[in-house]
Amino acid sequence: MKFSFKEYDTQGFYDEMFTADNHVRVGYEFFKQRVEQLANEELADRQHVAERALMSMGITFNVYSEGEGTERIMPLDIIPRIVPGNEWKQLEKGLMQRITALNLFIHDIYNDQKILKDNVVPRDLIESSKCFLPPCIGIKPPKNIWCHITGTDLIRGDDGAFMVLEDNLRCPSGVSYMLENRELSKQIFPEVLARTGVQPVSDYASRLLQMLQFISDRPNPNVVVLTPGIYNSAYFEHSYLAQQMGVELVDARDLVVSGGYVKMRTTRGFEIVDVIYRRIDDTFMDPHVFNPHSLIGIPGIFDVFKKGRVALANAPGTGVADDKVIYAYVPRIIKYYLGEEAIIPNVPTFICREDNDRKYVLENIEKLVVKEANEAGGYGMLIGPKATKEEHDLFREKIKDNPRNYIAQPTISLSRVPCIVDDNHAEGRHVDLRPYILYGDGINVIPGGLTRVALRKGSLVVNSSQGGGGKDTWVLY
């Protein structure tokens, strides 16, 4: 029996592949035609081949939050998410605007603090943020760039319009899955990929290396990737990116501060390191300045950075813009620095530290999604419509006890993409999109990104640690 989308039901959600009256959307025509020429068994075999390939290539992540270390593959559903070129150009423009403004914002709050003096963003909001780092005050990083690598999470609502769900400027992860998903697509649907006119993402590593080299003032800078170590959930990605760029992967044991520089131990002796792509959190980076108990940092590295003798990507302190309460102010931040309205709007957001917003949230919590300011990965979150009365009451108390630490948003039915279910038919599953943006000699939005998919039926949580998976994202010319 041939595979068919004939029985596919959008169920009233915005669907990336089909319109409400079941017409195929622009960009998917040839894909649908070719897939419906395959037998159910052949398409199921291709799905299984992809899953086996992910495991054999070691594309796994570790989950430690469940009481034991569990190694898992990031599941891939082989039906891609396809984004028309005209839509992508608008997203690209909006992301460049957002990153430009956020970089100016971070630089300002650690230097002149004009936006705080003008009361556009409340001073106490910044100073109470867990990710605001007072030791960074007065710092000017190389080329005045703070957020070199960003992963901005986007969603579509019922009307099909994109919105920004959150910003990720500390150590955004997932780009290795974007790259490997594309390599698998080339094996699974080579003809369809070629005929559909999809923009490549395979040059990401070379673009990343060029950006890292750009932020150093030294000729032929020595670049390394700094990992917390093999037990980190994203260790595969750290090693993968180092290998793809042709640079050393190091941890705290490999680096030392000596003679006013960061140096790497090698078999030939010590070598000066010029640029560090760090995949460790700010506060674990230097036990002399931040967390004194950190065993994965390099004592003295922050002082070397302050003196301009090593470039760090992302710069320490960028995490203040990841705070989900500060996220709510980003449209005002864009307006303040650029004099423009946000091209890609935020999801409507209630700020629990503000009296009227908090009152509304407490009275309507069963309809809302409540998020902690600095949690990630789907943790510290309440999805009101799916939570119990006890969970509603618990979060009400949390909000009352610490209103600054919470925001709330309406429950948005994320757009869906067909997924292969039970090997023989397609059902819609909710998705978001994380494009990756590099900021060096200009801002470079990679034409694709990681589409994360909530593989559990009815779930809105796309995080891999919470049962989510991925899809290849095909951006058309």
Secondary structure, DSSP 8 states (H G I E B T S, - for coil): -B---TT---TTS-BSSB-TTS-B-TT-HHHHHHHTTSBHHHHHHHHHHHHHHHHHTT-EEEE-TTSS-EEEE--B-SS-EEE-HHHHHHHHHHHHHHHHHHHHHHHHHTTT-HHHHTTSS-HHHHHT-TT--GGGTT---GGG---SEEE-EEEE-TT--EEEEE---SS---HHHHHHHHHHHHHHSHHHHHHHTB---TTHHHHHHHHHHHT-SSSS--EEEE-S-TTSTTHHHHHHHHHHHT-EEE-TTTEEEETTEEEEEETTEEEE--EEEE-S-GGGS-TTTS-TT-SSS-TTHHHHHHTTSSEEES-TTGGGGG-HHHHTTHHHHHHHHHS---SS-B---EETTSHHHHHHHHHSGGGEEEEETT--TT-SEEEGGGS-HHHHHHHHHHHHH-GGGEEEEE-----EEEEEETTTEEEEEEEEEE-EEEESSSEEE-S--EEEEE-STT-----GGGTEEEE-EEEB-
